[in-house]
Amino acid sequence: MRAVFVDTSGWLALILQNDQYHEKAAAYHRKLQLQRMPLITSDYVLDETYTRLRYDGRLSFAIEVKELFEEAEKLNLLHVEWVDKRIAEKAWSLFVKYHDHKISFTDCTSWSICQQLGIREVFAFDSHFRLLGLEVSP
């Protein structure tokens, strides 16, 4: 599938203007928009994103971001994959296999979704996605 999976680190860098990677994320996002590249994320990634915004004391901002994501979905600019039992089981296998790395279960679900959809590129600032051969951008 010709698409880019967006990880929590990508969303946060794009959303938070004080994030150290904000400028890179914004430029990369503009490039993807110009290419009309489909963006894929997951409900687990959105969970992490909303939670981080809330923990930073920004519930109202988390609500605003959720509304923006919903609008992007309606406009077919974003597709949210929901983690089902099959994805969760595959993710658990990866979580156990890579026990010697500090990799979250959510990241394992993201890997599983990318594998299922044939996605090779991840919008992220976490290099561990390379463990399974995914390209990390920007």
Summary of the structure (lengths in Angstrom):
residues: 138
radius of gyration: 14.4
end to end distance: 19.0
largest distance: 40.6
contacts: 404
relative contact order: 0.20
helix: 59%
strand: 12%
